[in-house]
Amino acid sequence: MSAPYLTVREREVLRLIWDGLQNKGIAVRLQVSIKTVEAHRAKCLEKFHAKNTAQLLRAALEAGVIS
């Protein structure tokens, strides 16, 4: 699977999800609201055609976006 285009912030959020952070922790780390993190996560799910976080991470791994 080729990687979809992700913004810099979407890549940051995806990396932090991979690191095990939840939305609140990501929001604190990036100094944004939880709603903003939720929006970035939702866009990543949409772009990778994933239904949940596990599918998202698997697709991102397969596409080489995270390692």
C-alpha positions as CSV (number, residue, x, y, z in Angstrom):
1,M,0.0,0.0,0.0
2,S,1.4,3.4,-0.9
3,A,1.3,6.0,1.8
4,P,-1.4,8.7,1.6
5,Y,-0.4,12.3,1.9
6,L,-0.3,13.3,5.5
7,T,0.3,16.7,6.9
8,V,3.2,17.3,9.2
9,R,0.8,17.4,12.2
10,E,-1.0,14.2,11.1
11,R,2.4,12.5,11.0
12,E,3.2,13.8,14.5
13,V,-0.1,12.6,15.9
14,L,0.4,9.2,14.2
15,R,3.9,8.9,15.7
16,L,2.6,9.7,19.2
17,I,-0.2,7.1,18.8
18,W,2.5,4.6,17.8
19,D,4.4,5.6,21.0
20,G,1.3,4.7,23.0
21,L,-0.1,8.1,23.9
22,Q,-3.8,8.6,24.1
23,N,-5.6,11.8,22.9
24,K,-5.1,13.7,26.1
25,G,-1.4,12.9,26.3
26,I,-0.9,13.9,22.6
27,A,-2.8,17.1,23.2
28,V,-0.6,18.0,26.1
29,R,2.6,17.1,24.2
30,L,1.6,19.2,21.1
31,Q,-0.1,22.0,23.1
32,V,-3.4,21.7,21.3
33,S,-6.9,20.8,22.3
34,I,-8.1,17.2,22.6
35,K,-10.6,18.0,19.9
36,T,-7.8,19.0,17.5
37,V,-6.0,15.7,18.2
38,E,-9.3,13.8,17.6
39,A,-9.7,15.6,14.3
40,H,-6.1,14.7,13.2
41,R,-6.7,11.1,14.3
42,A,-10.0,11.0,12.3
43,K,-8.3,12.3,9.2
44,C,-5.6,9.6,9.5
45,L,-8.2,6.9,9.9
46,E,-10.0,8.2,6.8
47,K,-6.8,8.5,4.7
48,F,-5.7,5.0,5.5
49,H,-9.3,3.6,5.2
50,A,-9.0,2.2,8.8
51,K,-11.9,1.5,11.1
52,N,-9.9,1.6,14.4
53,T,-6.5,2.5,15.8
54,A,-5.1,-1.0,15.3
55,Q,-5.9,-1.0,11.6
56,L,-4.5,2.5,11.3
57,L,-1.2,1.5,12.9
58,R,-0.9,-1.6,10.7
59,A,-1.6,0.3,7.5
60,A,0.9,3.0,8.5
61,L,3.5,0.4,9.2
62,E,2.9,-1.3,5.9
63,A,3.1,2.0,4.1
64,G,6.4,2.8,5.8
65,V,5.0,5.9,7.5
66,I,6.1,4.6,11.0
67,S,8.6,2.1,12.0
